[in-house]
Amino acid sequence: SVASDAAGDGQTSEDAAVVKLDESSWEEIINLLEQLEGETKELVISMAQDGVIPAEFWQALAGKDIQVILVFSDDYAWKINGTEITGTVEQDIDMSLEQSTGAIPEIIILEKLECTYLPLSLAYTGQFGFRAVLHIKTGNDGAMANLFYYNEETGMMEHMESVQVSEDGYAEFAFTHASDYIIVMSETARSLLSVSIG
């Protein structure tokens, strides 16, 4: 499953807590967080269609050495450790994403990207207030996946990170900011697209 693969060792911990959002309320999940501290180090949440996570959850997770895996589908999941929540998250955050180009101009997609790519448009915009690792299915086993961020102010695609795709076709990228991105597939790591709409 995407949850066990996202755990990093091919399987989730035997004592991992697993909850389904359509069967549990956020209040119940927050209460569970308090019970898990010092015992279970992993909480897997099977997300419902609504990807909005309340500020109270982030506040309850902050500072705790618990890894939360938010499973949205077989295509992607997010991993967040409570120790990496910096400061107080004061608003709800929608962690869902779409495989669409979002605000990236069509000219970049049609004329500049002569390669296999996967566009990502995150529902949320701005700083998360924590480090979140996106575990996403890219295909192209064994290839490199290169993450680029679209800078609306400059009209440029900026390289963020290049990672090896796992044998089962997943890549992982660290995010602290939500916006519009493109994952470009290549045989070797690439950090330049030389793309501009100027």
ZIJONOR-V687536 format. One record per pair of residues at least 6 apart in sequence whose C-alpha atoms are under 8 Angstrom apart, sorted by the first residue. I is the first residue (numbers start at 1). J is the second residue. Records with the same first field share a line. If there is no record, write none. Layout:
# ZIJONOR-V687536
I: J + J
This chain:
# ZIJONOR-V687536
1: 74
2: 71 + 73 + 74 + 75 + 76 + 77
3: 11 + 12 + 44 + 69 + 71 + 77
4: 10 + 11 + 12
5: 11 + 12
6: 69 + 77 + 79 + 135
7: 69
13: 42
15: 40 + 42
16: 40 + 41 + 42 + 43 + 44
17: 40 + 42 + 43 + 44
18: 43 + 44 + 45 + 46
19: 29 + 43 + 44 + 45 + 46
20: 45 + 46 + 47 + 48
21: 45 + 46 + 47 + 48
22: 47 + 48
26: 54 + 57
30: 56 + 57 + 60
33: 60 + 61
34: 60
37: 64 + 65 + 66
40: 66
41: 65 + 66 + 67
42: 66 + 67 + 68 + 69
43: 66 + 67 + 68 + 69
44: 68 + 69 + 70 + 71
45: 68 + 69 + 70 + 71
46: 70 + 71 + 72
47: 70 + 71 + 72
48: 72
49: 72
50: 96
51: 72 + 94 + 95 + 96
52: 92 + 93 + 94 + 95 + 96
53: 92 + 93 + 94 + 95
54: 91 + 92 + 93
55: 89 + 90 + 91 + 92 + 93
58: 85 + 89
59: 88 + 89
61: 82 + 85
62: 82 + 83 + 84 + 85 + 86 + 88
63: 82 + 83 + 84 + 85
64: 81 + 82 + 83
65: 81 + 82 + 83
66: 81 + 82 + 83
67: 79 + 80 + 81 + 82
68: 78 + 79 + 80 + 81 + 82
69: 77 + 78 + 79 + 80
70: 77 + 78 + 79
71: 77 + 78
72: 96
74: 137
75: 136 + 137
76: 134 + 135 + 136 + 137
77: 134 + 135 + 136
78: 132 + 133 + 134 + 135
79: 132 + 133 + 134 + 135
80: 130 + 131 + 132 + 133
81: 131 + 132
84: 130 + 131
85: 129 + 130 + 131
86: 129 + 130
87: 129
88: 129
89: 128 + 129
93: 124 + 128
94: 123 + 124
95: 122 + 123 + 124
96: 122 + 123 + 124
97: 120 + 121 + 122 + 123
98: 120 + 121 + 122 + 123
99: 118 + 119 + 120 + 121
100: 119 + 120 + 121
101: 119 + 120 + 121 + 180 + 181 + 182
102: 120 + 121 + 180
103: 152 + 180
104: 150 + 152 + 180
105: 197
107: 197
108: 195 + 196 + 197
112: 193 + 195
113: 193
115: 184 + 185 + 186
116: 184 + 185 + 186
117: 182 + 183 + 184 + 185
118: 138 + 182 + 183 + 184
119: 180 + 181 + 182 + 183
120: 180 + 181 + 182 + 183
121: 179 + 180 + 181
122: 178 + 179 + 180
123: 178 + 179
124: 178 + 179
125: 177 + 178 + 179
126: 177 + 178 + 179
127: 176 + 177 + 178
128: 176 + 177 + 178
129: 176
130: 176
131: 174 + 175 + 176
132: 174 + 175 + 176
133: 172 + 173 + 174 + 175
134: 171 + 172 + 173 + 174 + 175
135: 170 + 171 + 172 + 173
136: 170 + 171 + 172
137: 169 + 170 + 171
138: 145 + 165 + 169 + 170 + 171
139: 165 + 168 + 169 + 170
140: 165 + 169 + 185
141: 165 + 166 + 167 + 168 + 169 + 170
142: 164 + 165 + 166 + 167 + 169
143: 164 + 165 + 185 + 186 + 187 + 188
144: 162 + 163 + 164 + 165 + 185 + 186 + 187 + 188 + 189
145: 162 + 163 + 164 + 165 + 171 + 183 + 184 + 185 + 186 + 189
146: 159 + 160 + 161 + 162 + 163 + 183 + 184 + 185 + 186 + 189 + 190 + 191
147: 159 + 160 + 161 + 162 + 173 + 181 + 182 + 183 + 184
148: 157 + 158 + 159 + 160 + 161 + 181 + 182 + 183 + 184
149: 157 + 158 + 159 + 160 + 179 + 180 + 181 + 182
150: 156 + 157 + 158 + 179 + 180 + 181 + 182
151: 157 + 158
154: 196
155: 196 + 197 + 198
156: 195 + 196 + 197
157: 193 + 194 + 195 + 196
158: 192
159: 191 + 192
160: 191
161: 173 + 191
162: 189 + 190 + 191
163: 171 + 172 + 173 + 189
164: 171
165: 171
